[in-house]
Amino acid sequence: MSQTVRIDPAAHAVLSNIARASHLTLTEALTRAVSAYEREVFLQGLTDDFASLRADPKHWEQECSERALWEQTNSDGLESE
């Protein structure tokens, strides 16, 4: 199902340039741009969450302890590749 979205003329020009350079339709270029932005927003949220965790010494220590426990699961007796 297609929808109509109004965008700024400058953004449309940029999107058109990207689509043309990538040999994509405007719809494909916009879909990829939205997906890339979604990933950026997700990763920024993750970065912010880890910064908050590191700012709390007690919770950061718990995180590090849990990571150390998980690292022990790699002890399969084989040397690192």
C-alpha positions as YAML, in Angstrom:
chain: A
units: angstrom
residues:
- id: 1
  name: MET
  ca: [0.00, 0.00, 0.00]
- id: 2
  name: SER
  ca: [1.45, 3.30, -1.02]
- id: 3
  name: GLN
  ca: [1.18, 6.49, 1.01]
- id: 4
  name: THR
  ca: [1.84, 10.11, 0.19]
- id: 5
  name: VAL
  ca: [4.40, 11.94, 2.29]
- id: 6
  name: ARG
  ca: [5.28, 15.59, 1.88]
- id: 7
  name: ILE
  ca: [8.96, 16.40, 2.22]
- id: 8
  name: ASP
  ca: [10.98, 19.57, 2.03]
- id: 9
  name: PRO
  ca: [12.02, 20.44, -1.56]
- id: 10
  name: ALA
  ca: [15.70, 20.37, -0.57]
- id: 11
  name: ALA
  ca: [15.28, 16.89, 0.93]
- id: 12
  name: HIS
  ca: [13.52, 15.77, -2.25]
- id: 13
  name: ALA
  ca: [16.43, 17.03, -4.33]
- id: 14
  name: VAL
  ca: [18.92, 15.15, -2.17]
- id: 15
  name: LEU
  ca: [16.79, 12.01, -2.30]
- id: 16
  name: SER
  ca: [16.55, 12.32, -6.09]
- id: 17
  name: ASN
  ca: [20.33, 12.64, -6.36]
- id: 18
  name: ILE
  ca: [20.85, 9.59, -4.14]
- id: 19
  name: ALA
  ca: [18.30, 7.56, -6.10]
- id: 20
  name: ARG
  ca: [19.83, 8.52, -9.43]
- id: 21
  name: ALA
  ca: [23.42, 7.81, -8.27]
- id: 22
  name: SER
  ca: [22.38, 4.46, -6.77]
- id: 23
  name: HIS
  ca: [20.15, 3.45, -9.68]
- id: 24
  name: LEU
  ca: [17.14, 3.19, -7.36]
- id: 25
  name: THR
  ca: [13.61, 4.46, -7.49]
- id: 26
  name: LEU
  ca: [12.72, 7.31, -5.17]
- id: 27
  name: THR
  ca: [10.67, 4.85, -3.11]
- id: 28
  name: GLU
  ca: [13.60, 2.44, -2.75]
- id: 29
  name: ALA
  ca: [15.98, 5.27, -1.84]
- id: 30
  name: LEU
  ca: [13.55, 6.62, 0.75]
- id: 31
  name: THR
  ca: [13.00, 3.16, 2.23]
- id: 32
  name: ARG
  ca: [16.74, 2.65, 2.60]
- id: 33
  name: ALA
  ca: [17.17, 6.12, 4.10]
- id: 34
  name: VAL
  ca: [14.43, 5.47, 6.66]
- id: 35
  name: SER
  ca: [15.98, 2.10, 7.56]
- id: 36
  name: ALA
  ca: [19.40, 3.70, 7.98]
- id: 37
  name: TYR
  ca: [17.93, 6.40, 10.20]
- id: 38
  name: GLU
  ca: [16.05, 3.81, 12.26]
- id: 39
  name: ARG
  ca: [19.35, 1.99, 12.86]
- id: 40
  name: GLU
  ca: [21.07, 5.27, 13.77]
- id: 41
  name: VAL
  ca: [18.36, 6.11, 16.31]
- id: 42
  name: PHE
  ca: [18.54, 2.59, 17.79]
- id: 43
  name: LEU
  ca: [22.33, 2.69, 18.10]
- id: 44
  name: GLN
  ca: [22.25, 6.16, 19.65]
- id: 45
  name: GLY
  ca: [19.76, 4.89, 22.24]
- id: 46
  name: LEU
  ca: [22.04, 1.94, 22.95]
- id: 47
  name: THR
  ca: [25.03, 4.26, 23.33]
- id: 48
  name: ASP
  ca: [23.06, 6.47, 25.71]
- id: 49
  name: ASP
  ca: [21.95, 3.45, 27.75]
- id: 50
  name: PHE
  ca: [25.51, 2.17, 28.12]
- id: 51
  name: ALA
  ca: [26.70, 5.65, 29.08]
- id: 52
  name: SER
  ca: [24.08, 5.71, 31.84]
- id: 53
  name: LEU
  ca: [25.14, 2.25, 32.97]
- id: 54
  name: ARG
  ca: [28.82, 3.24, 33.09]
- id: 55
  name: ALA
  ca: [27.92, 6.34, 35.11]
- id: 56
  name: ASP
  ca: [26.56, 4.11, 37.89]
- id: 57
  name: PRO
  ca: [29.58, 2.32, 39.42]
- id: 58
  name: LYS
  ca: [27.49, -0.34, 41.19]
- id: 59
  name: HIS
  ca: [25.52, -1.32, 38.10]
- id: 60
  name: TRP
  ca: [28.58, -1.09, 35.85]
- id: 61
  name: GLU
  ca: [30.45, -3.50, 38.15]
- id: 62
  name: GLN
  ca: [27.50, -5.90, 37.94]
- id: 63
  name: GLU
  ca: [27.61, -5.66, 34.15]
- id: 64
  name: CYS
  ca: [31.35, -6.36, 34.08]
- id: 65
  name: SER
  ca: [30.93, -9.32, 36.44]
- id: 66
  name: GLU
  ca: [28.22, -10.79, 34.25]
- id: 67
  name: ARG
  ca: [30.38, -10.33, 31.15]
- id: 68
  name: ALA
  ca: [33.24, -12.13, 32.89]
- id: 69
  name: LEU
  ca: [30.96, -15.06, 33.63]
- id: 70
  name: TRP
  ca: [29.91, -15.25, 29.99]
- id: 71
  name: GLU
  ca: [33.54, -15.09, 28.86]
- id: 72
  name: GLN
  ca: [34.22, -18.28, 30.81]
- id: 73
  name: THR
  ca: [31.79, -20.13, 28.55]
- id: 74
  name: ASN
  ca: [34.37, -19.77, 25.77]
- id: 75
  name: SER
  ca: [36.77, -22.00, 27.69]
- id: 76
  name: ASP
  ca: [36.48, -24.97, 25.39]
- id: 77
  name: GLY
  ca: [40.16, -25.87, 25.58]
- id: 78
  name: LEU
  ca: [40.82, -24.74, 22.03]
- id: 79
  name: GLU
  ca: [43.31, -22.05, 21.23]
- id: 80
  name: SER
  ca: [42.07, -18.79, 19.76]
- id: 81
  name: GLU
  ca: [42.05, -18.67, 16.02]
...
